[in-house]
Amino acid sequence: MVPEILRTLLVVYVVVAFILAVFYLLRRNLTPLEFVLWGGLALLVPVFGPFFVIAARPGPRWMRSRRR
């Protein structure tokens, strides 16, 4: 029974992490091709893919102006 529970938890984690990565990618200013490629990375590397996608911060950087 324990292996089935662990597999279920792993599948749930992979699905939730992928959904989070997709929502993160939707907020970035990406072309459709970039979105597909980064989403594919998040999907094909099941456990660490979403972390790689979020850590890479794809798309143009936001410029913050520093005022003093």
mmCIF file as Biopython writes it, N, C-alpha, C and O atoms, coordinates in Angstrom:
data_model
#
loop_
_atom_site.group_PDB
_atom_site.id
_atom_site.type_symbol
_atom_site.label_atom_id
_atom_site.label_alt_id
_atom_site.label_comp_id
_atom_site.label_asym_id
_atom_site.label_entity_id
_atom_site.label_seq_id
_atom_site.pdbx_PDB_ins_code
_atom_site.Cartn_x
_atom_site.Cartn_y
_atom_site.Cartn_z
_atom_site.occupancy
_atom_site.B_iso_or_equiv
_atom_site.auth_seq_id
_atom_site.auth_asym_id
_atom_site.pdbx_PDB_model_num
ATOM 1   N N  . MET A ? 1  ? 0.812  -1.189 0.000   1.0 0.0 1  A 1 
ATOM 2   C CA . MET A ? 1  ? 0.000  0.000  0.000   1.0 0.0 1  A 1 
ATOM 3   C C  . MET A ? 1  ? 0.861  1.260  0.000   1.0 0.0 1  A 1 
ATOM 4   O O  . MET A ? 1  ? 0.487  2.251  -0.628  1.0 0.0 1  A 1 
ATOM 5   N N  . VAL A ? 2  ? 1.981  1.249  0.674   1.0 0.0 2  A 1 
ATOM 6   C CA . VAL A ? 2  ? 2.834  2.432  0.743   1.0 0.0 2  A 1 
ATOM 7   C C  . VAL A ? 2  ? 3.398  2.817  -0.626  1.0 0.0 2  A 1 
ATOM 8   O O  . VAL A ? 2  ? 3.424  4.010  -0.930  1.0 0.0 2  A 1 
ATOM 9   N N  . PRO A ? 3  ? 3.855  1.879  -1.477  1.0 0.0 3  A 1 
ATOM 10  C CA . PRO A ? 3  ? 4.341  2.294  -2.800  1.0 0.0 3  A 1 
ATOM 11  C C  . PRO A ? 3  ? 3.282  3.021  -3.634  1.0 0.0 3  A 1 
ATOM 12  O O  . PRO A ? 3  ? 3.599  3.965  -4.358  1.0 0.0 3  A 1 
ATOM 13  N N  . GLU A ? 4  ? 2.029  2.581  -3.531  1.0 0.0 4  A 1 
ATOM 14  C CA . GLU A ? 4  ? 0.967  3.247  -4.278  1.0 0.0 4  A 1 
ATOM 15  C C  . GLU A ? 4  ? 0.752  4.669  -3.783  1.0 0.0 4  A 1 
ATOM 16  O O  . GLU A ? 4  ? 0.524  5.578  -4.581  1.0 0.0 4  A 1 
ATOM 17  N N  . ILE A ? 5  ? 0.824  4.865  -2.484  1.0 0.0 5  A 1 
ATOM 18  C CA . ILE A ? 5  ? 0.663  6.206  -1.911  1.0 0.0 5  A 1 
ATOM 19  C C  . ILE A ? 5  ? 1.811  7.105  -2.360  1.0 0.0 5  A 1 
ATOM 20  O O  . ILE A ? 5  ? 1.588  8.259  -2.726  1.0 0.0 5  A 1 
ATOM 21  N N  . LEU A ? 6  ? 3.032  6.587  -2.334  1.0 0.0 6  A 1 
ATOM 22  C CA . LEU A ? 6  ? 4.179  7.389  -2.760  1.0 0.0 6  A 1 
ATOM 23  C C  . LEU A ? 6  ? 4.099  7.742  -4.240  1.0 0.0 6  A 1 
ATOM 24  O O  . LEU A ? 6  ? 4.395  8.875  -4.619  1.0 0.0 6  A 1 
ATOM 25  N N  . ARG A ? 7  ? 3.703  6.792  -5.078  1.0 0.0 7  A 1 
ATOM 26  C CA . ARG A ? 7  ? 3.533  7.086  -6.511  1.0 0.0 7  A 1 
ATOM 27  C C  . ARG A ? 7  ? 2.460  8.142  -6.725  1.0 0.0 7  A 1 
ATOM 28  O O  . ARG A ? 7  ? 2.630  9.049  -7.540  1.0 0.0 7  A 1 
ATOM 29  N N  . THR A ? 8  ? 1.366  8.028  -6.001  1.0 0.0 8  A 1 
ATOM 30  C CA . THR A ? 8  ? 0.284  9.006  -6.119  1.0 0.0 8  A 1 
ATOM 31  C C  . THR A ? 8  ? 0.760  10.388 -5.700  1.0 0.0 8  A 1 
ATOM 32  O O  . THR A ? 8  ? 0.468  11.371 -6.382  1.0 0.0 8  A 1 
ATOM 33  N N  . LEU A ? 9  ? 1.482  10.483 -4.600  1.0 0.0 9  A 1 
ATOM 34  C CA . LEU A ? 9  ? 2.010  11.769 -4.147  1.0 0.0 9  A 1 
ATOM 35  C C  . LEU A ? 9  ? 2.995  12.351 -5.163  1.0 0.0 9  A 1 
ATOM 36  O O  . LEU A ? 9  ? 3.000  13.561 -5.388  1.0 0.0 9  A 1 
ATOM 37  N N  . LEU A ? 10 ? 3.820  11.515 -5.771  1.0 0.0 10 A 1 
ATOM 38  C CA . LEU A ? 10 ? 4.760  11.981 -6.779  1.0 0.0 10 A 1 
ATOM 39  C C  . LEU A ? 10 ? 4.030  12.513 -8.005  1.0 0.0 10 A 1 
ATOM 40  O O  . LEU A ? 10 ? 4.398  13.558 -8.542  1.0 0.0 10 A 1 
ATOM 41  N N  . VAL A ? 11 ? 3.013  11.811 -8.447  1.0 0.0 11 A 1 
ATOM 42  C CA . VAL A ? 11 ? 2.239  12.260 -9.602  1.0 0.0 11 A 1 
ATOM 43  C C  . VAL A ? 11 ? 1.525  13.571 -9.290  1.0 0.0 11 A 1 
ATOM 44  O O  . VAL A ? 11 ? 1.508  14.482 -10.118 1.0 0.0 11 A 1 
ATOM 45  N N  . VAL A ? 12 ? 0.944  13.670 -8.116  1.0 0.0 12 A 1 
ATOM 46  C CA . VAL A ? 12 ? 0.272  14.914 -7.721  1.0 0.0 12 A 1 
ATOM 47  C C  . VAL A ? 12 ? 1.283  16.056 -7.673  1.0 0.0 12 A 1 
ATOM 48  O O  . VAL A ? 12 ? 0.992  17.155 -8.145  1.0 0.0 12 A 1 
ATOM 49  N N  . TYR A ? 13 ? 2.468  15.811 -7.107  1.0 0.0 13 A 1 
ATOM 50  C CA . TYR A ? 13 ? 3.494  16.843 -7.055  1.0 0.0 13 A 1 
ATOM 51  C C  . TYR A ? 13 ? 3.906  17.291 -8.455  1.0 0.0 13 A 1 
ATOM 52  O O  . TYR A ? 13 ? 4.020  18.490 -8.708  1.0 0.0 13 A 1 
ATOM 53  N N  . VAL A ? 14 ? 4.129  16.348 -9.363  1.0 0.0 14 A 1 
ATOM 54  C CA . VAL A ? 14 ? 4.559  16.683 -10.721 1.0 0.0 14 A 1 
ATOM 55  C C  . VAL A ? 14 ? 3.495  17.516 -11.424 1.0 0.0 14 A 1 
ATOM 56  O O  . VAL A ? 14 ? 3.824  18.490 -12.100 1.0 0.0 14 A 1 
ATOM 57  N N  . VAL A ? 15 ? 2.245  17.154 -11.276 1.0 0.0 15 A 1 
ATOM 58  C CA . VAL A ? 15 ? 1.158  17.904 -11.924 1.0 0.0 15 A 1 
ATOM 59  C C  . VAL A ? 15 ? 1.055  19.314 -11.337 1.0 0.0 15 A 1 
ATOM 60  O O  . VAL A ? 15 ? 0.944  20.287 -12.083 1.0 0.0 15 A 1 
ATOM 61  N N  . VAL A ? 16 ? 1.092  19.429 -10.027 1.0 0.0 16 A 1 
ATOM 62  C CA . VAL A ? 16 ? 0.993  20.748 -9.389  1.0 0.0 16 A 1 
ATOM 63  C C  . VAL A ? 16 ? 2.193  21.618 -9.743  1.0 0.0 16 A 1 
ATOM 64  O O  . VAL A ? 16 ? 2.025  22.804 -10.027 1.0 0.0 16 A 1 
ATOM 65  N N  . ALA A ? 17 ? 3.391  21.059 -9.733  1.0 0.0 17 A 1 
ATOM 66  C CA . ALA A ? 17 ? 4.587  21.829 -10.082 1.0 0.0 17 A 1 
ATOM 67  C C  . ALA A ? 17 ? 4.530  22.289 -11.536 1.0 0.0 17 A 1 
ATOM 68  O O  . ALA A ? 17 ? 4.931  23.413 -11.838 1.0 0.0 17 A 1 
ATOM 69  N N  . PHE A ? 18 ? 4.041  21.444 -12.441 1.0 0.0 18 A 1 
ATOM 70  C CA . PHE A ? 18 ? 3.916  21.830 -13.848 1.0 0.0 18 A 1 
ATOM 71  C C  . PHE A ? 18 ? 2.899  22.954 -14.009 1.0 0.0 18 A 1 
ATOM 72  O O  . PHE A ? 18 ? 3.138  23.902 -14.758 1.0 0.0 18 A 1 
ATOM 73  N N  . ILE A ? 19 ? 1.779  22.859 -13.319 1.0 0.0 19 A 1 
ATOM 74  C CA . ILE A ? 19 ? 0.764  23.913 -13.396 1.0 0.0 19 A 1 
ATOM 75  C C  . ILE A ? 19 ? 1.317  25.231 -12.879 1.0 0.0 19 A 1 
ATOM 76  O O  . ILE A ? 19 ? 1.066  26.281 -13.471 1.0 0.0 19 A 1 
ATOM 77  N N  . LEU A ? 20 ? 2.068  25.191 -11.782 1.0 0.0 20 A 1 
ATOM 78  C CA . LEU A ? 20 ? 2.690  26.413 -11.257 1.0 0.0 20 A 1 
ATOM 79  C C  . LEU A ? 20 ? 3.678  27.007 -12.263 1.0 0.0 20 A 1 
ATOM 80  O O  . LEU A ? 20 ? 3.724  28.224 -12.441 1.0 0.0 20 A 1 
ATOM 81  N N  . ALA A ? 21 ? 4.461  26.162 -12.913 1.0 0.0 21 A 1 
ATOM 82  C CA . ALA A ? 21 ? 5.417  26.643 -13.908 1.0 0.0 21 A 1 
ATOM 83  C C  . ALA A ? 21 ? 4.698  27.270 -15.096 1.0 0.0 21 A 1 
ATOM 84  O O  . ALA A ? 21 ? 5.149  28.288 -15.621 1.0 0.0 21 A 1 
ATOM 85  N N  . VAL A ? 22 ? 3.587  26.679 -15.526 1.0 0.0 22 A 1 
ATOM 86  C CA . VAL A ? 22 ? 2.830  27.242 -16.647 1.0 0.0 22 A 1 
ATOM 87  C C  . VAL A ? 22 ? 2.243  28.594 -16.267 1.0 0.0 22 A 1 
ATOM 88  O O  . VAL A ? 22 ? 2.303  29.534 -17.059 1.0 0.0 22 A 1 
ATOM 89  N N  . PHE A ? 23 ? 1.680  28.708 -15.080 1.0 0.0 23 A 1 
ATOM 90  C CA . PHE A ? 23 ? 1.150  30.000 -14.651 1.0 0.0 23 A 1 
ATOM 91  C C  . PHE A ? 23 ? 2.258  31.043 -14.542 1.0 0.0 23 A 1 
ATOM 92  O O  . PHE A ? 23 ? 2.042  32.213 -14.858 1.0 0.0 23 A 1 
ATOM 93  N N  . TYR A ? 24 ? 3.433  30.628 -14.100 1.0 0.0 24 A 1 
ATOM 94  C CA . TYR A ? 24 ? 4.565  31.555 -14.046 1.0 0.0 24 A 1 
ATOM 95  C C  . TYR A ? 24 ? 4.946  32.003 -15.452 1.0 0.0 24 A 1 
ATOM 96  O O  . TYR A ? 24 ? 5.203  33.186 -15.678 1.0 0.0 24 A 1 
ATOM 97  N N  . LEU A ? 25 ? 4.984  31.072 -16.395 1.0 0.0 25 A 1 
ATOM 98  C CA . LEU A ? 25 ? 5.336  31.416 -17.775 1.0 0.0 25 A 1 
ATOM 99  C C  . LEU A ? 25 ? 4.297  32.328 -18.411 1.0 0.0 25 A 1 
ATOM 100 O O  . LEU A ? 25 ? 4.646  33.158 -19.251 1.0 0.0 25 A 1 
ATOM 101 N N  . LEU A ? 26 ? 3.032  32.195 -18.033 1.0 0.0 26 A 1 
ATOM 102 C CA . LEU A ? 26 ? 1.988  33.061 -18.574 1.0 0.0 26 A 1 
ATOM 103 C C  . LEU A ? 26 ? 2.201  34.521 -18.165 1.0 0.0 26 A 1 
ATOM 104 O O  . LEU A ? 26 ? 1.798  35.431 -18.890 1.0 0.0 26 A 1 
ATOM 105 N N  . ARG A ? 27 ? 2.824  34.746 -17.021 1.0 0.0 27 A 1 
ATOM 106 C CA . ARG A ? 27 ? 3.071  36.105 -16.545 1.0 0.0 27 A 1 
ATOM 107 C C  . ARG A ? 27 ? 4.276  36.753 -17.218 1.0 0.0 27 A 1 
ATOM 108 O O  . ARG A ? 27 ? 4.425  37.974 -17.184 1.0 0.0 27 A 1 
ATOM 109 N N  . ARG A ? 28 ? 5.129  35.947 -17.824 1.0 0.0 28 A 1 
ATOM 110 C CA . ARG A ? 28 ? 6.319  36.473 -18.492 1.0 0.0 28 A 1 
ATOM 111 C C  . ARG A ? 28 ? 5.979  36.884 -19.913 1.0 0.0 28 A 1 
ATOM 112 O O  . ARG A ? 28 ? 5.032  36.362 -20.501 1.0 0.0 28 A 1 
ATOM 113 N N  . ASN A ? 29 ? 6.737  37.806 -20.467 1.0 0.0 29 A 1 
ATOM 114 C CA . ASN A ? 29 ? 6.518  38.278 -21.826 1.0 0.0 29 A 1 
ATOM 115 C C  . ASN A ? 29 ? 7.319  37.390 -22.780 1.0 0.0 29 A 1 
ATOM 116 O O  . ASN A ? 29 ? 8.463  37.703 -23.110 1.0 0.0 29 A 1 
ATOM 117 N N  . LEU A ? 30 ? 6.713  36.273 -23.224 1.0 0.0 30 A 1 
ATOM 118 C CA . LEU A ? 30 ? 7.388  35.298 -24.069 1.0 0.0 30 A 1 
ATOM 119 C C  . LEU A ? 30 ? 6.669  35.175 -25.406 1.0 0.0 30 A 1 
ATOM 120 O O  . LEU A ? 30 ? 5.462  35.393 -25.506 1.0 0.0 30 A 1 
ATOM 121 N N  . THR A ? 31 ? 7.437  34.821 -26.424 1.0 0.0 31 A 1 
ATOM 122 C CA . THR A ? 31 ? 6.827  34.485 -27.706 1.0 0.0 31 A 1 
ATOM 123 C C  . THR A ? 31 ? 6.181  33.104 -27.571 1.0 0.0 31 A 1 
ATOM 124 O O  . THR A ? 31 ? 6.512  32.360 -26.648 1.0 0.0 31 A 1 
ATOM 125 N N  . PRO A ? 32 ? 5.265  32.751 -28.479 1.0 0.0 32 A 1 
ATOM 126 C CA . PRO A ? 32 ? 4.655  31.414 -28.382 1.0 0.0 32 A 1 
ATOM 127 C C  . PRO A ? 32 ? 5.684  30.279 -28.451 1.0 0.0 32 A 1 
ATOM 128 O O  . PRO A ? 32 ? 5.539  29.265 -27.767 1.0 0.0 32 A 1 
ATOM 129 N N  . LEU A ? 33 ? 6.716  30.449 -29.273 1.0 0.0 33 A 1 
ATOM 130 C CA . LEU A ? 33 ? 7.745  29.406 -29.359 1.0 0.0 33 A 1 
ATOM 131 C C  . LEU A ? 33 ? 8.503  29.279 -28.041 1.0 0.0 33 A 1 
ATOM 132 O O  . LEU A ? 33 ? 8.754  28.166 -27.580 1.0 0.0 33 A 1 
ATOM 133 N N  . GLU A ? 34 ? 8.867  30.398 -27.434 1.0 0.0 34 A 1 
ATOM 134 C CA . GLU A ? 34 ? 9.555  30.343 -26.144 1.0 0.0 34 A 1 
ATOM 135 C C  . GLU A ? 34 ? 8.671  29.703 -25.083 1.0 0.0 34 A 1 
ATOM 136 O O  . GLU A ? 34 ? 9.143  28.914 -24.265 1.0 0.0 34 A 1 
ATOM 137 N N  . PHE A ? 35 ? 7.386  30.047 -25.102 1.0 0.0 35 A 1 
ATOM 138 C CA . PHE A ? 35 ? 6.464  29.462 -24.139 1.0 0.0 35 A 1 
ATOM 139 C C  . PHE A ? 35 ? 6.410  27.945 -24.290 1.0 0.0 35 A 1 
ATOM 140 O O  . PHE A ? 35 ? 6.432  27.215 -23.299 1.0 0.0 35 A 1 
ATOM 141 N N  . VAL A ? 36 ? 6.340  27.477 -25.534 1.0 0.0 36 A 1 
ATOM 142 C CA . VAL A ? 36 ? 6.278  26.030 -25.783 1.0 0.0 36 A 1 
ATOM 143 C C  . VAL A ? 36 ? 7.580  25.350 -25.350 1.0 0.0 36 A 1 
ATOM 144 O O  . VAL A ? 36 ? 7.550  24.277 -24.748 1.0 0.0 36 A 1 
ATOM 145 N N  . LEU A ? 37 ? 8.719  25.973 -25.655 1.0 0.0 37 A 1 
ATOM 146 C CA . LEU A ? 37 ? 10.002 25.366 -25.297 1.0 0.0 37 A 1 
ATOM 147 C C  . LEU A ? 37 ? 10.199 25.316 -23.788 1.0 0.0 37 A 1 
ATOM 148 O O  . LEU A ? 37 ? 10.604 24.285 -23.251 1.0 0.0 37 A 1 
ATOM 149 N N  . TRP A ? 38 ? 9.915  26.420 -23.096 1.0 0.0 38 A 1 
ATOM 150 C CA . TRP A ? 38 ? 10.074 26.417 -21.634 1.0 0.0 38 A 1 
ATOM 151 C C  . TRP A ? 38 ? 9.048  25.499 -20.981 1.0 0.0 38 A 1 
ATOM 152 O O  . TRP A ? 38 ? 9.366  24.808 -20.014 1.0 0.0 38 A 1 
ATOM 153 N N  . GLY A ? 39 ? 7.831  25.485 -21.493 1.0 0.0 39 A 1 
ATOM 154 C CA . GLY A ? 39 ? 6.808  24.570 -20.975 1.0 0.0 39 A 1 
ATOM 155 C C  . GLY A ? 39 ? 7.192  23.122 -21.217 1.0 0.0 39 A 1 
ATOM 156 O O  . GLY A ? 39 ? 6.940  22.258 -20.377 1.0 0.0 39 A 1 
ATOM 157 N N  . GLY A ? 40 ? 7.809  22.853 -22.377 1.0 0.0 40 A 1 
ATOM 158 C CA . GLY A ? 40 ? 8.281  21.505 -22.668 1.0 0.0 40 A 1 
ATOM 159 C C  . GLY A ? 40 ? 9.367  21.069 -21.706 1.0 0.0 40 A 1 
ATOM 160 O O  . GLY A ? 40 ? 9.404  19.913 -21.284 1.0 0.0 40 A 1 
ATOM 161 N N  . LEU A ? 41 ? 10.254 21.995 -21.358 1.0 0.0 41 A 1 
ATOM 162 C CA . LEU A ? 41 ? 11.290 21.671 -20.366 1.0 0.0 41 A 1 
ATOM 163 C C  . LEU A ? 41 ? 10.648 21.329 -19.027 1.0 0.0 41 A 1 
ATOM 164 O O  . LEU A ? 41 ? 11.032 20.358 -18.375 1.0 0.0 41 A 1 
ATOM 165 N N  . ALA A ? 42 ? 9.668  22.133 -18.623 1.0 0.0 42 A 1 
ATOM 166 C CA . ALA A ? 42 ? 8.990  21.872 -17.351 1.0 0.0 42 A 1 
ATOM 167 C C  . ALA A ? 42 ? 8.257  20.535 -17.374 1.0 0.0 42 A 1 
ATOM 168 O O  . ALA A ? 42 ? 8.128  19.878 -16.341 1.0 0.0 42 A 1 
ATOM 169 N N  . LEU A ? 43 ? 7.779  20.131 -18.546 1.0 0.0 43 A 1 
ATOM 170 C CA . LEU A ? 43 ? 7.041  18.878 -18.655 1.0 0.0 43 A 1 
ATOM 171 C C  . LEU A ? 43 ? 7.966  17.676 -18.802 1.0 0.0 43 A 1 
ATOM 172 O O  . LEU A ? 43 ? 7.708  16.624 -18.218 1.0 0.0 43 A 1 
ATOM 173 N N  . LEU A ? 44 ? 9.041  17.818 -19.575 1.0 0.0 44 A 1 
ATOM 174 C CA . LEU A ? 44 ? 9.912  16.680 -19.855 1.0 0.0 44 A 1 
ATOM 175 C C  . LEU A ? 44 ? 10.875 16.346 -18.721 1.0 0.0 44 A 1 
ATOM 176 O O  . LEU A ? 44 ? 11.309 15.202 -18.589 1.0 0.0 44 A 1 
ATOM 177 N N  . VAL A ? 45 ? 11.203 17.319 -17.922 1.0 0.0 45 A 1 
ATOM 178 C CA . VAL A ? 45 ? 12.036 17.064 -16.746 1.0 0.0 45 A 1 
ATOM 179 C C  . VAL A ? 45 ? 11.079 17.113 -15.557 1.0 0.0 45 A 1 
ATOM 180 O O  . VAL A ? 45 ? 10.917 18.162 -14.934 1.0 0.0 45 A 1 
ATOM 181 N N  . PRO A ? 46 ? 10.450 15.990 -15.242 1.0 0.0 46 A 1 
ATOM 182 C CA . PRO A ? 46 ? 9.280  16.010 -14.377 1.0 0.0 46 A 1 
ATOM 183 C C  . PRO A ? 46 ? 9.471  16.577 -12.977 1.0 0.0 46 A 1 
ATOM 184 O O  . PRO A ? 46 ? 8.614  17.328 -12.512 1.0 0.0 46 A 1 
ATOM 185 N N  . VAL A ? 47 ? 10.524 16.259 -12.310 1.0 0.0 47 A 1 
ATOM 186 C CA . VAL A ? 47 ? 10.628 16.693 -10.921 1.0 0.0 47 A 1 
ATOM 187 C C  . VAL A ? 47 ? 11.295 18.057 -10.808 1.0 0.0 47 A 1 
ATOM 188 O O  . VAL A ? 47 ? 10.804 18.916 -10.075 1.0 0.0 47 A 1 
ATOM 189 N N  . PHE A ? 48 ? 12.397 18.277 -11.512 1.0 0.0 48 A 1 
ATOM 190 C CA . PHE A ? 48 ? 13.132 19.529 -11.376 1.0 0.0 48 A 1 
ATOM 191 C C  . PHE A ? 48 ? 12.843 20.527 -12.490 1.0 0.0 48 A 1 
ATOM 192 O O  . PHE A ? 48 ? 13.270 21.678 -12.395 1.0 0.0 48 A 1 
ATOM 193 N N  . GLY A ? 49 ? 12.142 20.133 -13.526 1.0 0.0 49 A 1 
ATOM 194 C CA . GLY A ? 49 ? 11.854 21.016 -14.656 1.0 0.0 49 A 1 
ATOM 195 C C  . GLY A ? 49 ? 11.185 22.318 -14.267 1.0 0.0 49 A 1 
ATOM 196 O O  . GLY A ? 49 ? 11.648 23.379 -14.686 1.0 0.0 49 A 1 
ATOM 197 N N  . PRO A ? 50 ? 10.103 22.287 -13.472 1.0 0.0 50 A 1 
ATOM 198 C CA . PRO A ? 50 ? 9.481  23.548 -13.081 1.0 0.0 50 A 1 
ATOM 199 C C  . PRO A ? 50 ? 10.415 24.467 -12.297 1.0 0.0 50 A 1 
ATOM 200 O O  . PRO A ? 50 ? 10.351 25.687 -12.450 1.0 0.0 50 A 1 
ATOM 201 N N  . PHE A ? 51 ? 11.275 23.901 -11.465 1.0 0.0 51 A 1 
ATOM 202 C CA . PHE A ? 51 ? 12.233 24.726 -10.731 1.0 0.0 51 A 1 
ATOM 203 C C  . PHE A ? 51 ? 13.229 25.377 -11.689 1.0 0.0 51 A 1 
ATOM 204 O O  . PHE A ? 51 ? 13.577 26.545 -11.520 1.0 0.0 51 A 1 
ATOM 205 N N  . PHE A ? 52 ? 13.693 24.622 -12.703 1.0 0.0 52 A 1 
ATOM 206 C CA . PHE A ? 52 ? 14.610 25.187 -13.688 1.0 0.0 52 A 1 
ATOM 207 C C  . PHE A ? 52 ? 13.955 26.327 -14.451 1.0 0.0 52 A 1 
ATOM 208 O O  . PHE A ? 52 ? 14.585 27.356 -14.692 1.0 0.0 52 A 1 
ATOM 209 N N  . VAL A ? 53 ? 12.689 26.149 -14.834 1.0 0.0 53 A 1 
ATOM 210 C CA . VAL A ? 53 ? 11.984 27.178 -15.596 1.0 0.0 53 A 1 
ATOM 211 C C  . VAL A ? 53 ? 11.836 28.451 -14.774 1.0 0.0 53 A 1 
ATOM 212 O O  . VAL A ? 53 ? 12.094 29.544 -15.278 1.0 0.0 53 A 1 
ATOM 213 N N  . ILE A ? 54 ? 11.430 28.326 -13.531 1.0 0.0 54 A 1 
ATOM 214 C CA . ILE A ? 54 ? 11.232 29.505 -12.690 1.0 0.0 54 A 1 
ATOM 215 C C  . ILE A ? 54 ? 12.567 30.150 -12.345 1.0 0.0 54 A 1 
ATOM 216 O O  . ILE A ? 54 ? 12.670 31.376 -12.310 1.0 0.0 54 A 1 
ATOM 217 N N  . ALA A ? 55 ? 13.591 29.339 -12.090 1.0 0.0 55 A 1 
ATOM 218 C CA . ALA A ? 55 ? 14.903 29.897 -11.736 1.0 0.0 55 A 1 
ATOM 219 C C  . ALA A ? 55 ? 15.562 30.600 -12.914 1.0 0.0 55 A 1 
ATOM 220 O O  . ALA A ? 55 ? 16.319 31.550 -12.715 1.0 0.0 55 A 1 
ATOM 221 N N  . ALA A ? 56 ? 15.290 30.151 -14.143 1.0 0.0 56 A 1 
ATOM 222 C CA . ALA A ? 56 ? 15.907 30.757 -15.321 1.0 0.0 56 A 1 
ATOM 223 C C  . ALA A ? 56 ? 15.294 32.113 -15.660 1.0 0.0 56 A 1 
ATOM 224 O O  . ALA A ? 56 ? 15.921 32.918 -16.349 1.0 0.0 56 A 1 
ATOM 225 N N  . ARG A ? 57 ? 14.091 32.369 -15.190 1.0 0.0 57 A 1 
ATOM 226 C CA . ARG A ? 57 ? 13.383 33.625 -15.467 1.0 0.0 57 A 1 
ATOM 227 C C  . ARG A ? 57 ? 13.427 33.976 -16.947 1.0 0.0 57 A 1 
ATOM 228 O O  . ARG A ? 57 ? 14.044 34.973 -17.322 1.0 0.0 57 A 1 
ATOM 229 N N  . PRO A ? 58 ? 12.779 33.172 -17.801 1.0 0.0 58 A 1 
ATOM 230 C CA . PRO A ? 58 ? 12.837 33.430 -19.240 1.0 0.0 58 A 1 
ATOM 231 C C  . PRO A ? 58 ? 12.132 34.726 -19.613 1.0 0.0 58 A 1 
ATOM 232 O O  . PRO A ? 58 ? 11.274 35.223 -18.884 1.0 0.0 58 A 1 
ATOM 233 N N  . GLY A ? 59 ? 12.515 35.258 -20.765 1.0 0.0 59 A 1 
ATOM 234 C CA . GLY A ? 59 ? 11.904 36.484 -21.257 1.0 0.0 59 A 1 
ATOM 235 C C  . GLY A ? 59 ? 12.738 37.697 -20.886 1.0 0.0 59 A 1 
ATOM 236 O O  . GLY A ? 59 ? 13.768 37.578 -20.223 1.0 0.0 59 A 1 
ATOM 237 N N  . PRO A ? 60 ? 12.281 38.870 -21.322 1.0 0.0 60 A 1 
ATOM 238 C CA . PRO A ? 60 ? 13.043 40.086 -21.032 1.0 0.0 60 A 1 
ATOM 239 C C  . PRO A ? 60 ? 13.025 40.421 -19.547 1.0 0.0 60 A 1 
ATOM 240 O O  . PRO A ? 60 ? 12.060 40.141 -18.835 1.0 0.0 60 A 1 
ATOM 241 N N  . ARG A ? 61 ? 14.099 41.015 -19.109 1.0 0.0 61 A 1 
ATOM 242 C CA . ARG A ? 61 ? 14.217 41.415 -17.706 1.0 0.0 61 A 1 
ATOM 243 C C  . ARG A ? 61 ? 13.428 42.691 -17.471 1.0 0.0 61 A 1 
ATOM 244 O O  . ARG A ? 61 ? 13.314 43.539 -18.356 1.0 0.0 61 A 1 
ATOM 245 N N  . TRP A ? 62 ? 12.889 42.815 -16.278 1.0 0.0 62 A 1 
ATOM 246 C CA . TRP A ? 62 ? 12.183 44.025 -15.903 1.0 0.0 62 A 1 
ATOM 247 C C  . TRP A ? 62 ? 13.210 45.018 -15.377 1.0 0.0 62 A 1 
ATOM 248 O O  . TRP A ? 62 ? 14.034 44.678 -14.528 1.0 0.0 62 A 1 
ATOM 249 N N  . MET A ? 63 ? 13.161 46.218 -15.872 1.0 0.0 63 A 1 
ATOM 250 C CA . MET A ? 63 ? 14.085 47.252 -15.415 1.0 0.0 63 A 1 
ATOM 251 C C  . MET A ? 63 ? 13.442 48.009 -14.253 1.0 0.0 63 A 1 
ATOM 252 O O  . MET A ? 63 ? 12.381 48.617 -14.395 1.0 0.0 63 A 1 
ATOM 253 N N  . ARG A ? 64 ? 14.101 47.956 -13.125 1.0 0.0 64 A 1 
ATOM 254 C CA . ARG A ? 64 ? 13.629 48.733 -11.979 1.0 0.0 64 A 1 
ATOM 255 C C  . ARG A ? 64 ? 14.484 49.976 -11.877 1.0 0.0 64 A 1 
ATOM 256 O O  . ARG A ? 64 ? 15.713 49.905 -11.887 1.0 0.0 64 A 1 
ATOM 257 N N  . SER A ? 65 ? 13.841 51.085 -11.782 1.0 0.0 65 A 1 
ATOM 258 C CA . SER A ? 65 ? 14.618 52.313 -11.636 1.0 0.0 65 A 1 
ATOM 259 C C  . SER A ? 65 ? 14.919 52.519 -10.156 1.0 0.0 65 A 1 
ATOM 260 O O  . SER A ? 65 ? 14.059 52.342 -9.293  1.0 0.0 65 A 1 
ATOM 261 N N  . ARG A ? 66 ? 16.119 52.886 -9.901  1.0 0.0 66 A 1 
ATOM 262 C CA . ARG A ? 66 ? 16.536 53.145 -8.522  1.0 0.0 66 A 1 
ATOM 263 C C  . ARG A ? 66 ? 16.526 54.640 -8.292  1.0 0.0 66 A 1 
ATOM 264 O O  . ARG A ? 66 ? 17.254 55.392 -8.941  1.0 0.0 66 A 1 
ATOM 265 N N  . ARG A ? 67 ? 15.710 55.048 -7.379  1.0 0.0 67 A 1 
ATOM 266 C CA . ARG A ? 67 ? 15.639 56.478 -7.023  1.0 0.0 67 A 1 
ATOM 267 C C  . ARG A ? 67 ? 16.188 56.651 -5.630  1.0 0.0 67 A 1 
ATOM 268 O O  . ARG A ? 67 ? 15.897 55.880 -4.715  1.0 0.0 67 A 1 
ATOM 269 N N  . ARG A ? 68 ? 16.984 57.676 -5.499  1.0 0.0 68 A 1 
ATOM 270 C CA . ARG A ? 68 ? 17.540 57.969 -4.169  1.0 0.0 68 A 1 
ATOM 271 C C  . ARG A ? 68 ? 17.187 59.346 -3.768  1.0 0.0 68 A 1 
ATOM 272 O O  . ARG A ? 68 ? 17.560 59.787 -2.680  1.0 0.0 68 A 1 
#
